[in-house]
């Protein structure tokens, strides 16, 4: 019953939000974030979500990776850009090649059939403290 007042209060205090590891959320936080930052939000408000559905590990706590996939689709329909990682600074070229083989969507029996997909990245090399 106090939902509209809560949304108005949150919009008055928060203009922008960044949620990392969004693949480990569930329907309730997404509903609140959508109400505050997306549905009828002023143009000054913005929401950024960062996630990788291949890293969803909290299903045992109620997280739902499909909420992330739906949210990503809804945000894109609302005009938000979907940005894919193109270049990784966290692994070597050999690791990129191994991941490409492991997650190859064109394999006879792909590891990730369905809505969770794999985007190939290039390796910029691993940087260390001595680089």
C-alpha positions as CSV (number, residue, x, y, z in Angstrom):
1,X,0.0,0.0,0.0
2,X,2.9,2.4,0.6
3,X,4.6,1.5,-2.7
4,X,4.0,4.8,-4.6
5,X,5.2,6.8,-1.6
6,X,8.3,4.7,-1.2
7,X,9.1,5.1,-4.9
8,X,8.6,8.9,-4.7
9,X,10.8,9.1,-1.6
10,X,13.6,7.0,-3.2
11,X,13.4,9.0,-6.5
12,X,13.8,12.2,-4.3
13,X,17.0,10.8,-2.7
14,X,18.5,8.8,-5.5
15,X,19.0,9.8,-9.1
16,X,21.4,7.1,-10.2
17,X,22.2,3.5,-9.2
18,X,24.9,1.0,-10.3
19,X,24.3,-2.6,-9.4
20,X,27.2,-5.0,-9.9
21,X,26.8,-8.8,-10.0
22,X,23.2,-8.3,-11.1
23,X,23.1,-11.9,-12.3
24,X,22.7,-12.9,-8.7
25,X,19.6,-10.9,-7.9
26,X,16.0,-11.9,-7.8
27,X,12.5,-10.5,-8.7
28,X,12.0,-8.3,-5.6
29,X,15.1,-6.1,-6.0
30,X,14.5,-5.8,-9.7
31,X,10.9,-4.8,-9.2
32,X,12.0,-2.0,-6.8
33,X,14.8,-0.8,-9.1
34,X,12.5,-0.9,-12.1
35,X,9.9,1.2,-10.2
36,X,12.4,3.8,-9.0
37,X,14.7,4.1,-12.1
38,X,12.8,2.8,-15.1
39,X,9.0,2.9,-15.1
40,X,8.0,6.5,-15.3
41,X,11.3,7.7,-13.9
42,X,12.4,11.3,-14.7
43,X,15.0,11.6,-17.5
44,X,17.5,12.7,-14.9
45,X,17.4,9.2,-13.3
46,X,19.6,6.3,-14.5
47,X,20.2,2.7,-13.7
48,X,23.3,0.7,-14.7
49,X,23.4,-3.1,-14.1
50,X,26.5,-5.2,-14.6
51,X,26.3,-8.9,-14.8
52,X,27.4,-12.1,-16.4
53,X,24.9,-14.9,-16.5
54,X,27.7,-17.5,-16.8
55,X,28.8,-16.4,-13.3
56,X,25.4,-16.8,-11.6
57,X,26.2,-18.8,-8.4
58,X,23.5,-17.8,-5.8
59,X,20.5,-19.8,-7.0
60,X,20.6,-21.7,-3.7
61,X,19.9,-18.4,-2.0
62,X,17.0,-17.5,-4.3
63,X,18.9,-15.6,-7.0
64,X,17.3,-16.1,-10.4
65,X,19.6,-15.6,-13.4
66,X,16.5,-15.4,-15.6
67,X,15.5,-12.2,-13.7
68,X,18.8,-10.7,-15.0
69,X,18.1,-11.8,-18.5
70,X,14.6,-10.3,-18.4
71,X,15.9,-7.1,-16.9
72,X,18.5,-6.8,-19.5
73,X,15.8,-7.2,-22.2
74,X,13.5,-4.7,-20.5
75,X,16.3,-2.1,-20.2
76,X,17.3,-2.5,-23.8
77,X,13.6,-2.0,-24.9
78,X,13.6,1.2,-22.8
79,X,16.6,2.4,-24.8
80,X,19.5,1.5,-22.6
81,X,22.6,0.2,-24.5
82,X,23.7,-3.3,-23.9
83,X,27.5,-3.3,-23.7
84,X,29.4,-6.5,-24.1
85,X,33.0,-6.9,-22.9
86,X,35.2,-7.0,-26.0
87,X,38.7,-7.0,-24.5
88,X,39.8,-8.6,-21.2
89,X,42.7,-7.5,-19.1
90,X,42.2,-10.4,-16.7
91,X,43.5,-13.3,-18.7
92,X,46.0,-14.3,-21.4
93,X,45.4,-15.0,-25.0
94,X,45.7,-18.8,-24.3
95,X,42.9,-18.5,-21.7
96,X,40.7,-16.6,-24.3
97,X,41.3,-19.4,-26.8
98,X,40.4,-22.0,-24.1
99,X,37.2,-20.2,-23.2
100,X,36.3,-19.9,-26.8
101,X,36.5,-23.7,-27.2
102,X,34.7,-24.4,-23.9
103,X,31.8,-22.1,-24.6
104,X,31.7,-22.4,-28.4
105,X,28.0,-21.8,-29.4
106,X,28.5,-23.7,-32.7
107,X,29.7,-26.9,-31.0
108,X,27.6,-30.0,-31.7
109,X,26.5,-30.0,-28.1
110,X,27.1,-26.4,-26.8
111,X,27.7,-26.0,-23.1
112,X,25.3,-23.1,-22.9
113,X,22.2,-24.0,-24.9
114,X,19.3,-21.5,-24.5
115,X,19.2,-17.9,-23.5
116,X,22.6,-17.7,-21.8
117,X,25.1,-17.0,-24.5
118,X,28.8,-16.5,-24.8
119,X,30.5,-13.6,-26.5
120,X,34.1,-14.1,-27.6
121,X,36.6,-11.6,-26.2
122,X,40.2,-10.8,-27.1
123,X,42.9,-10.7,-24.5
124,X,44.7,-7.5,-23.9
125,X,47.1,-9.4,-21.7
126,X,47.4,-9.7,-18.0
127,X,48.9,-6.8,-16.3
128,X,51.0,-7.3,-13.2
129,X,52.5,-4.9,-10.6
130,X,55.8,-5.0,-12.5
131,X,54.3,-4.1,-15.9
